[in-house]
Amino acid sequence: MRWIELVLVAICFGLILAPFSALAGPPFWTDDPEPVEYQNWEIYVASMYQDNRSGVSSTAPHFEANYGIAPDFQVHVIAPMEYAKPAGLPSHYGYGDTELGVKWRFFENEEAKFMAGIYPLLEVPTGNESKSLGNGDPQAFFPLWLQKAFGPWLSYGGGGYWINPGEGHKDFWFLGWEVQREINKNLSLGAELFYETPQEIGGEHNLAFNAGAIINITANHHILMSAGTDISGPAKFLSYIAYQLTFGPEKEKAQVEKH
């Protein structure tokens, strides 16, 4: 039954994404409920790095595209090139697992500056599991995200359940919360805590801390970065860096109004 459900989800995502073909919200692992504005784009060229007891892994690079397909709806795809160096084994480089998703902001109160949304994701096993470049089985994530803004501060978080089939694997929960502050129009700083239950039989719980920055070079060009480590768990070091390009009717309208 689980395989049938995952295949149906994959077909639905494929049909939705087909006209727009090209990981939690960047640069953080915790995501938010705010979709890309209608008919607008976010394009990322990014790299994620993780060093833990089982070895080193990174995307080098991965390409992410988010598109506002309708008001309050965003479609999402990540196409990664992966580097993996398991402890005591040879390193490998190649294409990894493809990520597809749809974000739906189902509630927004503009006066209270509060919103809520869901962001189901599907990990398609396109990477080579024998070379540690992929999971080997499809995975699906079903989260609920909340966000509240107040002055220059923004806070968001929530979590959800990962369906993680495969030999030795187990389903797990992810929970996270992030707080960030706009220092000025060019810089925002933030930090997060996130927690994961074990992903494998006999695995460890993971509680980690991460801090990052969003640098707005212009209205359309941005640099995002973060770094962190675990408080308890297997990860020694985590990092993320990306160039982000944003464009579309809403961006153009905002620039015209500014001038």
C-alpha positions, -999 to +999 in steps of 0.1 A: +000+000+000+028+024+008+044+019-026+011+026-043+006+058-024+041+070-032+037+062-069+004+081-070+021+111-053+049+110-078+025+109-107+005+139-093+037+159-088+049+150-123+017+163-139+018+195-119+055+202-126+056+191-162+052+226-178+078+240-154+106+214-153+139+230-148+169+208-001+149+228+048+136+275+037+171+282+025+196+287+040+179+269+069+167+233+074+135+246+089+110+258+063+082+284+062+047+285+048+052+315+025+051+305-012+068+324-041+045+351-054+022+342-083+041+339-116+074+347-099+105+325-097+133+317-072+163+300-088+192+287-066+227+273-074+237+259-040+259+235-020+251+217+012+278+199+032+275+175+061+303+157+081+292+130+105+303+097+119+293+078+088+314+100+065+312+132+044+284+141+019+276+173-001+257+186-030+282+200-055+262+218-066+224+214-065+200+234-086+167+245-071+137+261-088+105+274-071+076+289-091+044+306-080+020+285-100-011+301-085-019+325-057-008+308-024+007+278-044+043+271-052+059+242-071+094+231-063+122+209-077+158+202-067+182+185-090+215+176-071+250+166-081+262+146-051+296+139-035+298+111-010+327+098+010+315+071+035+339+064+063+365+038+052+351+036+016+359+052-017+344+085-026+318+089-055+304+118-074+272+118-095+236+127-098+216+123-066+179+119-056+155+144-072+132+164-049+097+175-059+072+195-039+041+217-037+037+245-011+002+256-002-004+286+021-039+278+033-042+305+059-030+342+062-040+370+085-023+401+072-033+422+102-017+397+126+011+390+102+005+352+107+003+325+081+002+287+079+009+262+051+018+227+041+047+217+019+047+180+010+079+168-006+088+137-026+123+124-029+126+104-062+154+077-059+173+088-090+207+085-073+229+054-071+224+038-037+254+015-041+276+045-044+259+064-015+245+089-039+208+081-032+184+066-007+174+037-030+137+041-022+113+070-026+107+091+005+079+115+013+076+143+038+043+158+051+049+189+072+029+218+086+047+252+088+037+284+107+051+319+105+047+351+125+063+385+117+066+415+141+086+446+132+120+436+118+117+401+133+104+370+116+098+336+132+087+304+116+088+266+121+068+235+126+075+200+113+062+168+100+065+131+093+090+114+069+079+082+052+113+064+048+109+029+034+138+005+027+159-021+044+172-009+078+153+024+074+125+037+096+100+065+094+109+096+114+098+130+126+114+164+119+107+194+141+124+229+138+120+265+146+139+296+132+141+332+143+156+359+121+160+397+122+163+422+093+194+442+102+189+465+071+176+462+036+207+443+026+212+419+055+191+395+076+205+372+103+189+341+117+193+310+139+174+277+143+171+246+164+159+214+148+153+178+159+150+145+141+140+111+154+162+082+142+161+075+104+175+040+107+170+011+130+194+015+159+200+051+148+204+082+170+181+111+177+196+144+164+192+178+180+212+205+161+218+243+160+223+264+128+230+301+122+229+319+089+226+351+068+207+364+038+226+391+018+206+411-007+231+422-033+202+438-054+164+432-055+170+402-077+204+388-066+210+373-032+236+352-013+225+328+014+247+310+039+245+290+071+266+267+093+259+247+123+265+215+144+247+190+164+240+194+201+234+157+204+235+133+175+258+121+146+264+154+127+298+172+134+293+200+109+266+213+086+269+241+060+249+257+032+258+284+006+238+296-024+234+322-050+197+330-055+180+348-084+145+361-079+124+375-108+088+379-121+059+404-123+058+411-085+096+418-084+093+442-115+062+459-100+081+465-066+110+480-084+088+503-105+069+515-073+103+521-056+114+545-083 
